[in-house]
Amino acid sequence: MRNTSAPSTRIAPPSHRRATRRTRVVGLAVATAAIAAAAAGVASAASVGPITFAAPQYSLGSINGQQGWMKLGPYDANVVNVAGIPAAAHYGFGAQALQISDATTSGSFGDQTFSPGLVQPAGEATGIRHFQASFAIGASQAAHTGTGTPGPDGTCPSCLHVSVSPDNGTGARMSYLRFEDQPNGIHVFFDDVTDTGPIGSVANFNETDVATLSRSRAHRITFSMTLKPGAGNDVVSIYVDGRRAITGTSWEDYYRYDPEQASLGNVVPTVDKLLFRVSATPNPSDAGHGFLFDNVQLTSSRHEIRVPVRDARGHESHHPRAHEHRGHGDR
Ligand SMILES: [Ca+2]
């Protein structure tokens, strides 16, 4: 995985040394952190969003410091005027959206772009074991950007790329999607981890190309995580436009067993934010372009919440849940 090179924090993902298969977004709505009533039966513990990056809460320019967003490094992540981006005219993103490119990248974590956090993190030791995060993503340019072409393994290190991960705000990623703008569309790569232990056992990162998104419209992406007590049992499903693209597991056992986590006590982290990360090969010509993100929403809960079929605007559609298709989610 190219995204884990030279981690600059110690809560860092693994080097890709042993990947079995080379494996490797936000808005201006009010980020409401609503702690649900303590009454039994209330499914939702906490939520953020939907964030639509709208004025007046959000201003054009760097996302850092706006409504709980953080981006301390020199990355190209800005609230932008959608009217100035012809490709996005029909995305349904309203007047403003979040633009992120890989013009500037680094191997670091804690200074990259983080969403606002949930008041109640989800984690297997918290009793709040369900985490759901979704966002809309669209290309900022109608045509493939740059000159990158995929290699024999299907990945394209020189293509426009941004990864998104459920995280705790420090770079302790518990899952991972990478969006790559390849010539035939935006490829979506999912990574999970297998490590049967014991402590000191090196983890394997498994990467799967789960979808190819058309550039002609925006797409809704959802992480649905169930963080069960014990090893090797977390369930992570990825939905593309309301259809399930893959079900795998989390990165829990990297933290639980991998020697890279020994100095931190091999502790499995909680999740309460989304990390939008740009690492590996920078593409300076992508500055001001890259991907657009909107309608960002996060929820933690005691009970699993159904993943609604929504369009990129975040509107729930009327047709029933249809998410059992594995594989490419953009058909
Ligand atoms: Ca678990």
Residues whose N, C-alpha, C, O or C-beta is under 5 A from the ligand:
A	BS01	CA	E124 L227 K228 P229 G230 A231 G232 N233 D234 E252
